[in-house]
Amino acid sequence: MKNITYIAALTAILTSCVNDLDTLPLNKTEPIAEYVYGNSEEAYLSGLGRLYFQFVTNDLTDLQQMDGGASEIIRAFWSVQETTTDEAKCSWENDAWVRALNTNTWTEVQNDAVYAVYVRTLQGIAYVNEYLRQTAPSKLSDRGVSAELAAKIDVFRAEARFIRAYLYWMAVDCFGSVPFTTENSPFGGGYFPKQASRSDIYDYCVSELSYLISDESPMLAPRSNPPRADKGSAAGLLARMYLNSNVYTGVPRWAEAKALCEQIFAMGYSLCPDYASLFRGDNGENPQVAGEMLWSIDYDADNTESYGGTTYILSASMASTDITDESRPNGQTNGWAGLRVPYEYVSKYFGVSGQDYQTGAYEVADKRGEVFYIKGRSESMEGALYSFMNGWTCLKFNNIPHDQTDGSYINVSATLNFSNVNFPMIRLAEICLIYAEACMNLGQGSAALPYLAELSARAGVPAPSEVTAEFLVAERARELMWEAHRRTDLIRFGLYDSADFLWPYKGGDSFAGQGFPSYKCLFPIPPTELAANDALVQTPGY
């Protein structure tokens, strides 16, 4: 059984809502509360497991008005990062959140995907804070915890602080200014946390992550704790924070990003030789994949039966008519007929040719473009945004193990309703691209060429001779497609809202696309949260 799913299985299910975070400690079924601890390592590990498990849970006791799978944070964050861009569109016309995100026409009216990101990030931060309160040295001393166990708990606390920093990154990236709390904040009945500025939360996260990667930190060494977080994970997130510093604070930190990437390169990570294997059903057990992953979210079809995360990506990418007794193109039994990639994106970045929509055959120079499925499809989404069969199906995430084919997998294994594919949160290829962008902005682009050449060699394409913004926009589109980076990337390059960079249905119902107001580079705070906490101020523009 996988590591995280094991410790998560020790935990109970949450029953609190983000509107009730002032009621902590939590109810008696929640392990992140004082009475469940004592001298048991299992109890402290269980509490930590619950912090990890919140990334894959679609429990609805706290979000009862939503579809279960849609409440999961990876699914919600993926949706706001991808379907609002040129990289993905969803065909579920009857879901209001889909229509708004597909066409960048959301308003301050509550949107389920946006709401789920807001709730799950701030809720998760509150749970981390409570875990840190309950594992404070004074608490451990009062309980008679041994020095040996206290040292282990110190490592758990470092992991919890990393999780909090990651959740804060998601929140500030999407909303800018959000309520800010730590384990030292007041809590209890009647306390409503105030917002902190985007810049202040950024500074806090940089400080936390800088400590976690330092020699003084108890965080475990890089590559020693998969799929749990370690110093490599913290360094990767910090590099991403530096990458986006100019957006978040108005102050670029390219030199810091470059130096940190060089530190990560020295940590012993290596690119997986086969790109496709990074996203297959055995990516959590494949040692070559492990060499590239700085942090991933663990999905197990037997123990994390979530309709979010990679199950969402897998099932929503296929139609039930694509699935037969003889063929399971991505190893799934379920086909929800939702997610596709516009042909214009595929053509622009992968240079496809010779496509035959009857046989499903097509040619592509870049191996990263071998992940599409087009049999029975129509090429264009023009006038057919909500027809699943229009556009290209992406099978980048695939339950079939890397050493099996569709046919052999059906013969040897029961096809799955849920996903075994771990979701990559941070991987080495992203660090290579952060390094290239930092070097370019420092006028040192040639230093990044060897790392870009490695990515090109894996993709089977010529290496670039120089690093330009245009190249990086395209290369990140190819390398990181469907990994929940696209919205953040386009904002950083000044393209997200621009009328000079268009894609189908950008900014409205016109297939040609159009620019949209820059305030939509952030999402609105959900109105239910504004109503619950009168200390909150709505995102400017809404």
RALIN-V773359 format. One record per residue. N is the residue number from 0. PSI is psi in radians with two decimals (999 if undefined). NEAR is the number of other C-alpha atoms within 8 Angstrom. Layout:
N_PSI_NEAR / N_PSI_NEAR
//
This chain:
0_2.51_4 / 1_2.71_7 / 2_-1.00_7 / 3_-0.67_12 / 4_-0.47_15 / 5_-0.92_9 / 6_-0.50_13 / 7_-0.53_12 / 8_-0.30_10 / 9_-0.20_8 / 10_2.79_12 / 11_2.97_9 / 12_2.49_7 / 13_2.64_9 / 14_0.45_8 / 15_2.64_10 / 16_2.71_9 / 17_-0.50_10 / 18_-0.24_8 / 19_0.43_7 / 20_-0.28_11 / 21_0.02_11 / 22_0.05_9 / 23_2.60_9 / 24_2.77_9 / 25_3.11_10 / 26_3.06_9 / 27_-0.04_6 / 28_-0.03_8 / 29_2.14_12 / 30_-0.27_12 / 31_1.11_12 / 32_2.66_14 / 33_-0.69_7 / 34_-0.34_5 / 35_-0.24_8 / 36_3.13_9 / 37_-2.16_10 / 38_0.23_8 / 39_2.10_7 / 40_-0.64_7 / 41_-0.67_6 / 42_-0.75_11 / 43_-0.64_10 / 44_-0.63_10 / 45_-0.75_14 / 46_-0.72_12 / 47_-0.73_12 / 48_-0.63_15 / 49_-0.56_13 / 50_-0.70_13 / 51_-0.73_11 / 52_-0.38_11 / 53_-0.32_9 / 54_-0.38_10 / 55_-0.11_15 / 56_2.49_10 / 57_0.59_12 / 58_2.48_11 / 59_0.16_9 / 60_-0.42_8 / 61_-0.14_10 / 62_1.05_9 / 63_-0.35_7 / 64_-0.10_4 / 65_2.75_9 / 66_2.40_7 / 67_-0.93_10 / 68_-0.64_11 / 69_-0.29_14 / 70_-0.20_17 / 71_2.42_18 / 72_-0.68_15 / 73_-0.74_10 / 74_-0.79_15 / 75_-0.79_14 / 76_-0.73_13 / 77_-0.75_12 / 78_-0.78_11 / 79_-0.47_12 / 80_-0.53_13 / 81_-0.85_16 / 82_-0.20_14 / 83_0.08_15 / 84_-2.97_13 / 85_-0.10_13 / 86_-0.41_13 / 87_2.60_13 / 88_2.65_15 / 89_2.48_14 / 90_0.10_12 / 91_1.39_9 / 92_-0.54_9 / 93_-0.10_6 / 94_2.01_7 / 95_-0.63_8 / 96_-0.57_10 / 97_-0.87_12 / 98_-0.75_12 / 99_-0.74_10 / 100_-0.70_12 / 101_-0.65_14 / 102_0.18_12 / 103_0.68_12 / 104_0.37_10 / 105_2.72_9 / 106_-2.87_7 / 107_-0.15_9 / 108_2.45_7 / 109_2.29_10 / 110_2.22_10 / 111_-0.75_10 / 112_-0.77_13 / 113_-0.76_13 / 114_-0.77_11 / 115_-0.68_13 / 116_-0.78_13 / 117_-0.87_11 / 118_-0.88_9 / 119_-0.63_11 / 120_-0.87_13 / 121_-0.60_13 / 122_-0.81_11 / 123_-0.67_12 / 124_-0.72_13 / 125_-0.68_11 / 126_-0.66_10 / 127_-0.79_14 / 128_-0.77_12 / 129_-0.66_13 / 130_-0.73_14 / 131_-0.61_11 / 132_-0.76_9 / 133_-0.21_10 / 134_0.26_10 / 135_2.57_8 / 136_-0.67_7 / 137_-0.66_6 / 138_-0.77_9 / 139_-0.70_12 / 140_-0.74_8 / 141_-0.52_7 / 142_-0.04_8 / 143_0.51_8 / 144_2.36_11 / 145_2.77_7 / 146_-0.64_6 / 147_-0.82_6 / 148_-0.67_9 / 149_-0.63_11 / 150_-0.68_8 / 151_-0.73_8 / 152_-0.55_10 / 153_-0.66_9 / 154_-0.76_11 / 155_-0.71_10 / 156_-0.68_11 / 157_-0.74_12 / 158_-0.73_12 / 159_-0.71_13 / 160_-0.63_10 / 161_-0.79_13 / 162_-0.75_11 / 163_-0.74_11 / 164_-0.68_11 / 165_-0.74_9 / 166_-0.69_12 / 167_-0.68_13 / 168_-0.82_11 / 169_-0.74_11 / 170_-0.83_14 / 171_-0.51_14 / 172_-0.67_10 / 173_-0.63_9 / 174_-0.25_12 / 175_-1.76_12 / 176_2.18_10 / 177_2.85_12 / 178_2.41_10 / 179_2.20_9 / 180_2.71_10 / 181_-3.07_8 / 182_-0.30_9 / 183_-0.01_7 / 184_2.66_6 / 185_2.66_5 / 186_2.88_8 / 187_3.13_10 / 188_2.28_6 / 189_-0.09_5 / 190_2.18_8 / 191_1.99_7 / 192_2.54_8 / 193_2.74_9 / 194_2.60_11 / 195_2.75_10 / 196_2.75_9 / 197_-0.73_12 / 198_-0.72_8 / 199_-0.69_8 / 200_-0.67_12 / 201_-0.87_13 / 202_-0.69_8 / 203_-0.82_8 / 204_-0.70_11 / 205_-0.72_10 / 206_-0.79_8 / 207_-0.84_11 / 208_-0.64_14 / 209_-0.70_10 / 210_-0.76_9 / 211_-0.48_14 / 212_-0.02_12 / 213_2.92_7 / 214_-0.42_5 / 215_-0.28_6 / 216_2.49_9 / 217_-0.03_9 / 218_2.41_11 / 219_2.79_9 / 220_2.72_9 / 221_2.47_11 / 222_0.36_11 / 223_-0.05_7 / 224_0.44_10 / 225_2.55_10 / 226_0.25_11 / 227_2.90_9 / 228_2.64_13 / 229_-2.93_15 / 230_-0.54_12 / 231_-0.69_14 / 232_-0.82_12 / 233_-0.69_13 / 234_-0.67_13 / 235_-0.75_14 / 236_-0.69_11 / 237_-0.68_11 / 238_-0.68_13 / 239_-0.66_10 / 240_-0.80_11 / 241_-0.69_12 / 242_-0.71_14 / 243_0.24_10 / 244_-0.72_12 / 245_-0.62_10 / 246_-0.76_9 / 247_-0.55_12 / 248_-0.25_10 / 249_0.05_7 / 250_2.01_7 / 251_2.58_10 / 252_0.98_10 / 253_-0.67_12 / 254_-0.72_8 / 255_-0.70_8 / 256_-0.79_15 / 257_-0.83_12 / 258_-0.70_8 / 259_-0.69_10 / 260_-0.72_14 / 261_-0.62_9 / 262_-0.70_8 / 263_-0.69_13 / 264_-0.50_8 / 265_0.02_7 / 266_-0.06_8 / 267_0.13_8 / 268_2.73_12 / 269_2.59_7 / 270_2.40_10 / 271_2.28_11 / 272_-0.54_6 / 273_1.99_7 / 274_-0.80_10 / 275_-0.55_10 / 276_-0.40_11 / 277_-0.37_9 / 278_0.38_13 / 279_2.97_14 / 280_-0.30_14 / 281_0.41_12 / 282_-0.32_15 / 283_-0.25_11 / 284_-0.17_7 / 285_2.00_8 / 286_-0.50_6 / 287_-0.63_9 / 288_-0.73_14 / 289_-0.53_11 / 290_-0.38_12 / 291_-0.37_13 / 292_2.13_12 / 293_-0.53_14 / 294_2.42_13 / 295_2.81_13 / 296_2.23_11 / 297_2.08_12 / 298_2.36_14 / 299_2.08_14 / 300_-0.42_11 / 301_-0.40_6 / 302_-0.29_8 / 303_1.31_10 / 304_1.23_9 / 305_2.47_11 / 306_0.23_12 / 307_-2.82_17 / 308_-2.38_13 / 309_-0.37_13 / 310_-0.76_12 / 311_-0.86_11 / 312_-0.76_12 / 313_-0.95_15 / 314_-0.67_13 / 315_-0.20_12 / 316_-0.13_15 / 317_2.69_15 / 318_2.65_13 / 319_-0.51_9 / 320_-0.28_6 / 321_-0.24_10 / 322_2.12_14 / 323_3.09_7 / 324_-0.40_5 / 325_-0.24_6 / 326_2.21_10 / 327_1.52_15 / 328_-0.57_9 / 329_0.38_11 / 330_0.14_13 / 331_2.58_16 / 332_-0.55_10 / 333_2.43_10 / 334_2.00_14 / 335_-0.12_10 / 336_1.13_12 / 337_-1.05_13 / 338_2.35_14 / 339_2.95_13 / 340_2.27_14 / 341_2.43_15 / 342_-0.64_11 / 343_-0.63_8 / 344_-0.81_11 / 345_-0.80_13 / 346_-0.71_9 / 347_-0.71_7 / 348_-0.37_9 / 349_-0.12_12 / 350_0.81_10 / 351_2.75_12 / 352_2.91_7 / 353_0.46_7 / 354_2.34_9 / 355_1.87_10 / 356_-0.12_11 / 357_-0.81_7 / 358_-0.37_7 / 359_0.08_11 / 360_2.58_10 / 361_2.88_9 / 362_2.62_8 / 363_2.44_11 / 364_-0.63_10 / 365_2.14_11 / 366_-0.45_9 / 367_-0.25_11 / 368_0.16_12 / 369_0.14_7 / 370_0.13_9 / 371_2.69_10 / 372_2.12_9 / 373_0.04_13 / 374_2.20_10 / 375_0.06_9 / 376_2.88_11 / 377_2.56_10 / 378_-0.84_8 / 379_2.55_9 / 380_0.06_14 / 381_2.12_7 / 382_0.14_5 / 383_0.75_8 / 384_-0.57_11 / 385_0.35_8 / 386_1.97_8 / 387_-0.56_13 / 388_0.01_8 / 389_2.12_12 / 390_3.08_15 / 391_2.36_15 / 392_2.36_12 / 393_2.12_11 / 394_0.52_12 / 395_-0.79_8 / 396_2.17_12 / 397_2.19_13 / 398_-0.32_15 / 399_2.21_13 / 400_2.75_13 / 401_-0.45_11 / 402_0.29_4 / 403_2.78_8 / 404_2.99_9 / 405_-0.90_12 / 406_-0.80_9 / 407_-0.57_8 / 408_-0.75_13 / 409_-0.64_13 / 410_-0.52_6 / 411_-0.16_6 / 412_2.51_6 / 413_2.28_5 / 414_2.54_10 / 415_2.57_10 / 416_-0.42_9 / 417_3.04_12 / 418_2.49_15 / 419_0.05_10 / 420_2.05_17 / 421_2.49_14 / 422_2.19_12 / 423_1.99_10 / 424_-0.69_9 / 425_2.25_12 / 426_2.90_12 / 427_-0.65_12 / 428_-0.67_10 / 429_-0.71_9 / 430_-0.68_12 / 431_-0.70_12 / 432_-0.59_11 / 433_-0.74_14 / 434_-0.77_13 / 435_-0.72_15 / 436_-0.69_13 / 437_-0.79_13 / 438_-0.75_15 / 439_-0.80_11 / 440_-0.30_9 / 441_0.04_9 / 442_0.43_6 / 443_0.63_9 / 444_-0.55_14 / 445_-0.47_8 / 446_-0.43_8 / 447_-0.23_13 / 448_-0.68_14 / 449_-0.63_7 / 450_-0.68_9 / 451_-0.59_13 / 452_-0.62_11 / 453_-0.75_8 / 454_-0.73_9 / 455_-0.73_11 / 456_-0.72_10 / 457_-0.62_11 / 458_-0.18_10 / 459_0.56_9 / 460_2.79_9 / 461_2.52_7 / 462_2.58_9 / 463_2.67_8 / 464_-0.22_5 / 465_2.83_7 / 466_2.07_14 / 467_2.84_7 / 468_-0.72_8 / 469_-0.73_6 / 470_-0.77_8 / 471_-0.68_11 / 472_-0.75_11 / 473_-0.72_9 / 474_-0.65_8 / 475_-0.58_10 / 476_-0.67_11 / 477_-0.86_11 / 478_-0.67_8 / 479_0.30_10 / 480_2.29_11 / 481_0.39_10 / 482_0.34_10 / 483_0.70_12 / 484_-0.32_11 / 485_-0.81_14 / 486_-0.84_13 / 487_-0.72_9 / 488_-0.83_9 / 489_-0.62_11 / 490_-0.80_12 / 491_-0.61_9 / 492_0.09_9 / 493_0.44_8 / 494_-0.27_10 / 495_-0.87_11 / 496_-0.04_12 / 497_2.44_11 / 498_-0.12_8 / 499_-0.04_6 / 500_1.72_8 / 501_2.74_11 / 502_2.91_12 / 503_2.20_13 / 504_0.30_13 / 505_2.22_19 / 506_0.16_11 / 507_-2.88_10 / 508_-0.01_8 / 509_2.26_9 / 510_-0.58_11 / 511_-0.47_9 / 512_2.82_13 / 513_2.83_12 / 514_2.93_12 / 515_2.88_10 / 516_2.47_6 / 517_-0.37_6 / 518_-0.32_8 / 519_0.09_10 / 520_-0.19_9 / 521_2.71_10 / 522_2.73_9 / 523_2.60_10 / 524_2.30_12 / 525_2.40_13 / 526_-0.53_9 / 527_-0.54_7 / 528_-0.64_10 / 529_-0.68_13 / 530_-0.57_7 / 531_-0.44_7 / 532_1.74_9 / 533_0.01_7 / 534_-0.19_9 / 535_2.58_10 / 536_2.32_7 / 537_2.61_8 / 538_2.31_12 / 539_2.45_5 / 540_-0.39_5 / 541_999_8
//
